[in-house]
Amino acid sequence: MKVISTIQHDIKNAYLTPKIGVSSTADGSFLKQEAYQLAKDLGKEIVDQGAILVTGASSGFPYWSAQGAKQAGGLSIGFSPAISPKEHTDIYRLPLDYMDIVTFTGFGYPGRDLIFTRSCDAIIIGPGRIGTIHEFAIAYEDGKPLGILQSDGWETDELLKLIIEKSHRQNPYVVFEKDPKVLVRTMLDMLRQQHGEKA
């Protein structure tokens, strides 16, 4: 996979564009107001640095990231746990705005998590609970580049440090960072490194 610096608008080359997932909580009720802006900044940085945003098509932090990506003029892809748009909105009560493409997996949250993580080149982990930890574990064992967004507003980053320490597995492509701009840049650098390309 060749990492390119800008989004290719030619659909023939779209597969060359890095796809960075944002894995995080759909329930933003336990987060401080600053998390909203941080999520939007993250989505914007993913687009500004030439990548496509991928999420689990959920509310909360991923939704805010998609909002930032679309406001920056980028492409936003979502993987839904539902089998149809109606189930997505009526049963799961999830939004559809700020997404250009939505794949309705029909596999519920656990199955969706696998398809979502496997569809990303790299994943950034924000604040989250068991679903986010599940997505992290899949991506970690798959050896994907992982960026853990740090903040004083949540404890997910500290929990993931403990999980990594006790996991008895190694993934050399993991970084912890507070600044969304630096984190996205590091993700793209790790992708280049993983695929043997020069920065």
Number of C-alpha atoms within 10 A of each C-alpha: 14 13 20 15 13 14 19 15 10 7 8 8 10 13 11 15 20 26 26 27 31 29 28 31 25 21 15 19 9 11 16 11 11 10 19 18 14 21 27 23 21 28 34 25 24 32 26 19 17 21 30 24 30 32 30 27 30 25 21 20 28 32 30 24 31 33 22 27 29 21 14 17 12 23 21 27 21 24 24 31 26 23 14 15 17 12 16 20 13 12 10 16 12 21 17 18 13 20 22 13 14 18 19 19 18 16 15 14 17 12 13 22 26 15 18 26 28 17 16 20 23 25 30 23 24 26 27 22 14 10 16 19 20 18 23 24 17 15 23 21 12 12 17 23 25 26 28 23 23 20 18 8 13 17 14 20 21 13 12 17 13 10 14 15 11 9 11 7 12 12 14 13 18 19 15 18 16 14 14 22 17 11 23 26 15 20 24 25 17 23 22 17 13 15 12 11 13 8 10
